Amino acid sequence: MKVHRLSSEYLVELGTRIKTVRTFLKYDQKRLAQYLRTAASQMSKIEAGKAEPGIYHLLMIKKLADTNEYLRENLTWAWLLEGKGKGVF
């Protein structure tokens, strides 16, 4: 079975969008890492595009974003995953 990896360019862009959500919510990496049940060092790698977030991480980031009224109205899966459509700004 062939495993497909995400491109490094995509990972950097995804990490930047995750960081944008985190900073909008005024979370530091440590606090978001605790929420995602991962290490702060892993969170740093994800935001830098050096590691892939798991589906659990993406689901929990979207769930956390939905606790904020503005993000609930504006943050879409298309923006989070692809940078398209509505987003944080």
KEZA-358863 format. One line per field, with one value per residue: x, y, z of N, C-alpha, C, O, CB in turn; chain. Coordinates in nm, 2 decimals. Atoms other than C-alpha are relative to their C-alpha. Glycine has a CB too. Layout:
// KEZA-358863
nu = (X,...) .
nv = (Y,...) .
nw = (Z,...) .
cau = (X,...) .
cav = (Y,...) .
caw = (Z,...) .
cu = (X,...) .
cv = (Y,...) .
cw = (Z,...) .
ou = (X,...) .
ov = (Y,...) .
ow = (Z,...) .
cbu = (X,...) .
cbv = (Y,...) .
cbw = (Z,...) .
chaine = (A,...) .
// end
This chain:
// KEZA-358863
nu = (0.08,-0.08,0.04,-0.01,-0.04,0.04,-0.12,-0.06,0.07,0.14,-0.02,-0.04,0.13,0.09,-0.05,0.02,0.14,0.03,-0.06,0.09,0.11,-0.05,-0.03,0.13,0.06,-0.09,-0.06,-0.14,-0.02,0.01,0.14,0.07,-0.05,0.07,0.13,-0.01,-0.06,-0.13,-0.11,-0.02,-0.10,0.07,0.08,-0.09,-0.03,0.11,0.01,-0.11,0.01,-0.09,0.07,0.14,0.10,0.09,0.14,0.05,-0.05,0.08,0.14,0.00,-0.02,0.13,0.09,-0.04,0.03,0.15,0.03,-0.01,0.12,-0.05,-0.05,0.11,0.07,-0.09,-0.10,0.06,-0.09,-0.08,-0.11,-0.10,-0.08,-0.05,-0.03,0.10,0.13,0.00,-0.10,-0.01,0.00) .
nv = (-0.12,-0.12,-0.11,-0.13,-0.10,-0.14,-0.07,-0.09,-0.13,0.00,0.01,-0.14,-0.08,0.05,-0.04,-0.14,-0.01,0.05,-0.10,-0.12,0.03,0.00,-0.13,-0.07,0.05,-0.04,0.12,0.03,0.13,0.09,0.01,0.07,0.13,0.07,0.03,0.10,0.12,0.03,-0.08,-0.14,0.01,0.05,-0.11,-0.09,0.06,-0.01,-0.14,-0.03,0.08,0.11,0.12,0.00,0.02,0.11,-0.03,-0.04,-0.14,-0.09,0.00,-0.07,-0.14,-0.05,0.00,-0.11,-0.13,-0.01,-0.06,-0.15,-0.04,-0.05,0.12,0.10,-0.06,-0.03,0.10,0.11,0.11,-0.03,-0.09,0.07,0.10,-0.04,-0.15,-0.06,-0.04,-0.08,0.03,-0.08,-0.14) .
nw = (0.00,0.01,-0.09,0.06,-0.10,0.03,0.04,-0.11,0.02,-0.06,-0.14,-0.05,0.01,-0.10,-0.13,-0.02,-0.03,-0.13,-0.08,0.00,-0.09,-0.13,-0.05,-0.01,-0.12,-0.11,-0.06,0.03,0.05,-0.11,-0.03,0.11,0.00,-0.10,0.05,0.11,-0.06,0.06,-0.06,0.05,0.10,0.12,0.05,0.06,0.13,0.09,0.04,0.09,0.12,-0.01,-0.04,0.04,-0.11,0.02,0.01,-0.13,-0.03,0.08,-0.05,-0.12,0.03,0.05,-0.12,-0.08,0.07,-0.01,-0.13,0.02,0.09,0.13,0.07,0.03,0.12,0.11,0.03,0.07,0.03,0.13,-0.04,-0.09,0.07,0.13,0.01,0.09,-0.06,-0.13,-0.09,-0.12,0.03) .
cau = (0.00,0.14,0.14,0.08,0.25,0.13,0.37,0.60,0.44,0.09,0.21,0.36,0.03,-0.18,0.04,0.01,-0.37,-0.37,-0.14,-0.38,-0.67,-0.46,-0.35,-0.70,-0.82,-0.53,-0.40,-0.03,0.12,0.13,-0.24,-0.35,-0.12,-0.29,-0.63,-0.52,-0.36,-0.02,0.32,0.39,0.70,0.46,0.24,0.54,0.63,0.28,0.27,0.61,0.50,0.74,0.48,0.13,-0.16,-0.38,-0.75,-0.82,-0.61,-0.80,-1.14,-1.05,-0.92,-1.25,-1.44,-1.24,-1.29,-1.67,-1.66,-1.59,-1.90,-1.69,-1.51,-1.82,-1.97,-1.66,-1.42,-1.50,-1.34,-1.24,-1.04,-0.88,-0.78,-0.73,-0.71,-1.03,-1.35,-1.43,-1.16,-1.04,-1.00) .
cav = (0.00,0.33,0.61,0.96,1.24,1.60,1.84,2.06,2.37,2.26,2.17,2.52,2.68,2.46,2.53,2.90,2.87,2.67,2.93,3.21,3.04,2.98,3.34,3.47,3.27,3.41,3.06,2.99,2.68,2.51,2.57,2.45,2.15,2.06,2.09,1.87,1.62,1.65,1.80,2.17,2.06,1.87,2.18,2.39,2.14,2.14,2.52,2.53,2.28,2.01,1.77,1.67,1.73,1.43,1.42,1.44,1.76,1.92,1.82,1.95,2.28,2.33,2.24,2.49,2.76,2.69,2.81,3.17,3.34,3.51,3.19,2.98,3.22,3.26,2.97,2.71,2.37,2.49,2.77,2.56,2.28,2.47,2.84,2.90,3.08,3.23,3.23,3.42,3.75) .
caw = (0.00,-0.10,0.16,0.03,0.23,0.24,0.07,0.29,0.13,0.23,0.58,0.63,0.51,0.73,1.03,0.97,0.96,1.28,1.44,1.33,1.50,1.81,1.84,1.76,2.06,2.27,2.34,2.37,2.22,2.56,2.63,2.28,2.31,2.64,2.48,2.19,2.43,2.27,2.36,2.32,2.11,1.87,1.85,1.76,1.48,1.34,1.33,1.16,0.90,1.02,1.14,1.02,1.25,1.30,1.22,1.59,1.62,1.33,1.47,1.81,1.67,1.48,1.80,2.00,1.73,1.75,2.12,1.98,1.83,1.55,1.46,1.47,1.21,0.99,1.02,0.76,0.70,0.35,0.51,0.78,0.54,0.21,0.29,0.08,0.16,0.50,0.76,1.06,0.88) .
cu = (0.09,-0.05,0.03,0.03,-0.05,0.13,0.05,-0.07,-0.14,0.01,0.03,-0.13,-0.10,0.04,-0.02,-0.15,-0.03,0.06,-0.09,-0.12,0.04,0.02,-0.13,-0.07,0.08,0.05,0.15,0.02,-0.02,-0.15,-0.07,0.05,-0.07,-0.14,-0.01,0.06,0.13,0.10,0.01,0.11,-0.07,-0.08,0.09,0.04,-0.11,-0.01,0.11,-0.01,0.09,-0.06,-0.15,-0.09,-0.09,-0.14,-0.06,0.04,-0.09,-0.15,-0.01,0.03,-0.13,-0.10,0.03,-0.04,-0.15,-0.04,0.00,-0.11,0.05,0.05,-0.10,-0.07,0.09,0.10,-0.06,0.11,0.08,0.11,0.10,0.08,0.07,0.03,-0.10,-0.12,0.02,0.11,0.00,-0.02,-0.07) .
cv = (0.12,0.11,0.13,0.10,0.14,0.07,0.10,0.13,0.00,-0.01,0.14,0.09,-0.04,0.04,0.14,0.03,-0.04,0.11,0.13,-0.02,0.00,0.14,0.09,-0.03,0.04,-0.12,0.00,-0.14,-0.11,-0.03,-0.08,-0.14,-0.08,-0.04,-0.11,-0.13,-0.04,0.09,0.14,-0.01,-0.05,0.12,0.10,-0.06,0.01,0.14,0.04,-0.08,-0.12,-0.13,0.01,-0.01,-0.12,0.05,0.04,0.14,0.10,0.01,0.08,0.15,0.06,0.01,0.11,0.13,0.02,0.06,0.16,0.03,0.04,-0.12,-0.10,0.05,0.00,-0.11,-0.12,-0.11,0.03,0.09,-0.07,-0.10,0.05,0.14,0.07,0.04,0.08,-0.06,0.09,0.15,0.02) .
cw = (0.00,0.09,-0.07,0.12,-0.05,-0.04,0.11,-0.02,0.06,0.15,0.06,0.00,0.10,0.14,0.02,0.03,0.14,0.10,0.01,0.09,0.15,0.06,0.00,0.13,0.12,0.08,-0.03,-0.04,0.11,0.03,-0.11,0.00,0.11,-0.04,-0.10,0.05,-0.07,0.07,-0.06,-0.11,-0.13,-0.06,-0.08,-0.14,-0.10,-0.05,-0.10,-0.13,0.00,0.04,-0.05,0.12,-0.03,-0.02,0.13,0.03,-0.08,0.05,0.13,-0.02,-0.05,0.12,0.09,-0.07,0.01,0.14,-0.01,-0.10,-0.14,-0.08,-0.04,-0.13,-0.12,-0.03,-0.06,-0.01,-0.12,0.03,0.08,-0.08,-0.13,-0.01,-0.10,0.07,0.13,0.09,0.12,-0.03,-0.13) .
ou = (0.18,-0.17,0.14,-0.05,-0.05,0.24,-0.03,-0.09,-0.17,-0.07,-0.02,-0.16,-0.16,-0.04,-0.05,-0.18,-0.11,-0.01,-0.11,-0.16,-0.03,-0.02,-0.14,-0.13,0.04,0.06,0.19,-0.08,-0.08,-0.19,-0.15,-0.03,-0.11,-0.19,-0.10,0.07,0.14,0.07,-0.03,0.09,-0.03,-0.09,0.05,0.05,-0.09,-0.03,0.09,0.08,0.12,0.00,-0.20,-0.07,-0.12,-0.17,-0.14,-0.04,-0.13,-0.20,-0.10,-0.03,-0.16,-0.18,-0.06,-0.09,-0.20,-0.16,-0.05,-0.11,-0.01,0.02,-0.10,-0.12,0.04,0.15,-0.14,0.23,0.20,0.22,0.22,0.21,0.17,0.09,-0.08,-0.16,0.12,0.14,-0.11,-0.08,-0.08) .
ov = (0.14,0.14,0.16,0.10,0.16,0.05,0.14,0.20,0.10,0.06,0.17,0.16,0.04,0.08,0.18,0.11,0.02,0.13,0.19,0.07,0.06,0.17,0.17,0.06,0.01,-0.11,0.04,-0.22,-0.21,-0.15,-0.17,-0.23,-0.20,-0.15,-0.19,-0.23,-0.16,0.17,0.15,0.07,-0.01,0.13,0.15,0.02,0.03,0.16,0.13,-0.06,-0.18,-0.23,0.12,-0.09,-0.15,0.16,0.13,0.22,0.20,0.12,0.15,0.24,0.17,0.10,0.18,0.22,0.14,0.10,0.22,-0.02,0.00,-0.13,-0.16,-0.03,-0.01,-0.11,-0.19,-0.09,0.00,0.08,-0.06,-0.10,0.00,0.19,0.18,-0.02,0.14,-0.18,0.14,0.22,0.13) .
ow = (0.08,0.09,-0.12,0.22,-0.17,0.02,0.19,0.08,0.13,0.22,0.17,0.09,0.16,0.22,0.14,0.11,0.21,0.20,0.11,0.16,0.23,0.17,0.09,0.19,0.24,0.20,-0.14,-0.03,0.09,0.05,-0.08,-0.02,0.09,-0.02,-0.10,-0.02,-0.11,0.16,-0.18,-0.21,-0.24,-0.18,-0.18,-0.24,-0.21,-0.17,-0.18,-0.22,-0.11,0.04,-0.06,0.21,-0.15,0.01,0.14,0.08,-0.03,0.05,0.15,0.06,-0.01,0.13,0.14,0.00,0.02,0.15,0.08,-0.21,-0.24,-0.20,-0.15,-0.21,-0.24,-0.15,0.00,0.01,-0.12,-0.02,0.05,-0.06,-0.16,-0.11,-0.15,0.17,0.15,0.09,0.16,0.04,-0.18) .
cbu = (-0.10,0.01,0.07,-0.12,0.15,-0.07,-0.03,0.15,-0.01,-0.07,0.10,0.11,-0.05,-0.01,0.15,0.04,-0.09,0.07,0.14,-0.04,-0.06,0.13,0.10,-0.09,-0.03,-0.07,-0.06,0.10,0.14,0.07,-0.06,0.03,0.15,-0.01,-0.06,0.08,-0.10,-0.01,0.13,0.05,0.11,-0.09,-0.07,0.13,0.04,-0.13,0.00,0.13,0.02,0.11,0.00,-0.03,-0.09,0.01,-0.08,0.06,0.15,0.00,-0.05,0.10,0.11,-0.06,0.00,0.15,0.04,-0.07,0.09,0.14,-0.08,0.11,0.11,-0.10,-0.05,0.07,0.08,-0.05,-0.07,-0.10,-0.06,-0.08,-0.09,-0.09,0.13,-0.03,-0.08,-0.13,0.13,0.13,0.14) .
cbv = (0.00,0.05,-0.01,0.04,0.00,0.07,0.08,0.01,0.03,-0.13,-0.10,0.06,-0.01,-0.16,-0.03,0.07,-0.07,-0.13,0.04,0.02,-0.14,-0.08,0.07,-0.04,-0.15,0.10,-0.13,0.04,-0.02,0.05,0.14,0.07,0.00,0.08,0.13,0.05,-0.11,0.03,-0.08,0.09,-0.09,-0.12,0.07,0.01,-0.15,-0.04,0.09,-0.03,0.08,0.04,-0.03,-0.12,0.13,-0.10,-0.12,-0.10,0.02,-0.05,-0.15,-0.06,0.02,-0.09,-0.14,0.00,-0.01,-0.13,-0.05,0.04,0.11,0.10,-0.06,0.00,0.14,0.12,-0.04,0.04,-0.14,0.06,0.12,-0.07,-0.11,-0.05,0.03,-0.11,-0.13,0.00,0.00,-0.03,0.06) .
cbw = (0.12,-0.15,0.13,-0.08,0.03,0.11,-0.13,-0.01,-0.15,-0.05,0.04,-0.09,-0.15,-0.01,0.01,-0.13,-0.10,0.03,-0.04,-0.15,-0.03,0.01,-0.10,-0.12,0.00,0.09,-0.05,0.12,-0.06,0.13,0.02,-0.13,0.03,0.13,-0.06,-0.11,0.01,-0.15,-0.01,0.11,0.04,0.04,0.12,0.08,0.02,0.08,0.12,0.08,-0.12,0.09,0.15,-0.10,0.01,0.12,-0.06,0.11,-0.04,-0.15,0.03,0.10,-0.11,-0.11,0.08,0.03,-0.15,-0.02,0.11,-0.04,0.06,0.02,0.08,0.12,0.03,0.03,0.13,-0.14,-0.01,-0.10,0.07,0.11,-0.03,-0.10,-0.05,-0.11,0.03,0.07,-0.06,0.07,-0.01) .
chaine = (A,A,A,A,A,A,A,A,A,A,A,A,A,A,A,A,A,A,A,A,A,A,A,A,A,A,A,A,A,A,A,A,A,A,A,A,A,A,A,A,A,A,A,A,A,A,A,A,A,A,A,A,A,A,A,A,A,A,A,A,A,A,A,A,A,A,A,A,A,A,A,A,A,A,A,A,A,A,A,A,A,A,A,A,A,A,A,A,A) .
// end
